[in-house]
């Protein structure tokens, strides 16, 4: 369960689990610490992609010409790739950086595995 941690008015809200600062995990799942702006940007992107997917489903139901559907699928994939790149950037600049500073070098292997999976 994620909770919003409110800080002074000058500071941004950070999304985090109650135990992530010490344990890095809650209920067997790790959590991230991204600011409101990043969360909102990712959610907006996901909402647009969700709309694209619903649109593609509707095109298929209406028997729209295959090439047109394929073009829309390609656009949705590109949108997901963009969201992945944004999240990877934020992950590297926050989560990975923090773990490296804490002495957890295993995070490098984890990130490499993720990047290799992304570029398949």
C-alpha positions as CSV (number, residue, x, y, z in Angstrom):
1,X,0.0,0.0,0.0
2,X,1.5,3.3,-1.0
3,X,1.1,6.4,1.0
4,X,1.8,10.1,0.3
5,X,4.4,11.6,2.6
6,X,3.7,15.3,3.0
7,X,6.7,17.6,3.6
8,X,7.1,21.3,4.0
9,X,5.3,23.4,1.4
10,X,8.6,24.1,-0.4
11,X,9.3,20.4,-0.9
12,X,7.5,18.1,-3.3
13,X,5.4,15.2,-2.2
14,X,7.2,11.8,-2.5
15,X,5.3,8.6,-3.0
16,X,6.7,5.9,-0.8
17,X,5.8,2.9,1.3
18,X,6.1,3.1,5.0
19,X,9.0,0.7,5.2
20,X,11.0,1.6,2.0
21,X,13.5,3.9,3.6
22,X,14.8,1.1,5.9
23,X,13.8,-2.1,4.3
24,X,13.3,-1.2,0.6
25,X,10.4,-3.6,0.5
26,X,6.8,-3.8,1.7
27,X,4.8,-7.0,1.5
28,X,7.5,-8.5,-0.7
29,X,7.4,-5.7,-3.2
30,X,9.8,-2.8,-3.5
31,X,8.6,0.7,-4.0
32,X,9.9,3.8,-5.7
33,X,10.2,7.4,-4.5
34,X,9.1,9.7,-7.3
35,X,7.9,13.2,-7.0
36,X,4.3,14.3,-7.8
37,X,5.3,15.7,-11.2
38,X,6.8,12.3,-12.4
39,X,3.8,10.3,-11.1
40,X,1.4,12.6,-12.8
41,X,3.3,12.5,-16.1
42,X,3.5,8.7,-16.0
43,X,-0.2,8.4,-15.1
44,X,-1.2,10.9,-17.9
45,X,0.9,8.8,-20.4
46,X,-0.8,5.6,-19.2
47,X,-4.2,7.1,-19.5
48,X,-3.5,8.2,-23.1
49,X,-2.1,4.7,-24.0
50,X,-5.2,3.1,-22.4
51,X,-7.4,5.3,-24.6
52,X,-5.3,4.2,-27.6
53,X,-5.7,0.6,-26.8
54,X,-9.5,1.0,-26.4
55,X,-9.5,2.7,-29.7
56,X,-7.6,-0.1,-31.4
57,X,-10.1,-2.6,-29.9
58,X,-12.9,-0.6,-31.3
59,X,-11.3,-0.5,-34.7
60,X,-11.0,-4.3,-34.7
61,X,-14.6,-4.7,-33.6
62,X,-15.6,-2.4,-36.5
63,X,-13.5,-4.4,-39.0
64,X,-11.3,-1.4,-39.8
65,X,-8.7,-2.1,-42.5
66,X,-5.8,-4.1,-41.1
67,X,-3.1,-1.6,-42.1
68,X,-4.9,1.2,-40.2
69,X,-5.1,-1.0,-37.1
70,X,-1.5,-2.0,-37.4
71,X,-0.5,1.7,-37.6
72,X,-2.4,2.4,-34.4
73,X,-0.8,-0.6,-32.7
74,X,2.6,0.8,-33.7
75,X,1.7,4.2,-32.2
76,X,0.7,2.6,-28.9
77,X,3.9,0.6,-28.8
78,X,5.9,3.8,-29.4
79,X,3.9,5.5,-26.6
80,X,4.7,2.6,-24.2
81,X,8.4,2.8,-25.2
82,X,8.4,6.5,-24.4
83,X,6.9,5.9,-21.0
84,X,9.5,3.1,-20.4
85,X,12.3,5.5,-21.3
86,X,11.0,8.2,-18.9
87,X,10.6,5.7,-16.1
88,X,14.1,4.2,-16.7
89,X,15.6,7.7,-16.6
90,X,13.8,8.5,-13.3
91,X,14.7,5.1,-11.9
92,X,18.4,5.6,-12.8
93,X,18.5,9.1,-11.3
94,X,16.7,8.2,-8.0
95,X,16.3,4.5,-7.1
96,X,19.5,3.2,-8.6
97,X,21.6,6.2,-7.5
98,X,20.3,5.8,-3.9
99,X,21.0,2.0,-3.9
100,X,24.5,2.5,-5.2
101,X,25.2,5.2,-2.6
102,X,23.9,2.7,0.1
103,X,26.5,0.2,-1.2
104,X,24.1,-2.1,-3.1
105,X,26.1,-2.9,-6.3
106,X,23.6,-5.7,-7.2
107,X,21.3,-3.0,-8.6
108,X,23.7,-2.7,-11.6
109,X,22.9,-6.2,-12.7
110,X,19.2,-5.7,-12.1
111,X,19.2,-2.5,-14.3
112,X,21.2,-4.2,-17.0
113,X,18.8,-7.1,-17.1
114,X,15.9,-4.7,-17.4
115,X,17.6,-2.7,-20.2
116,X,18.4,-5.9,-22.1
117,X,14.8,-7.0,-21.8
118,X,13.6,-3.6,-23.0
119,X,15.8,-3.7,-26.2
120,X,14.8,-7.2,-27.3
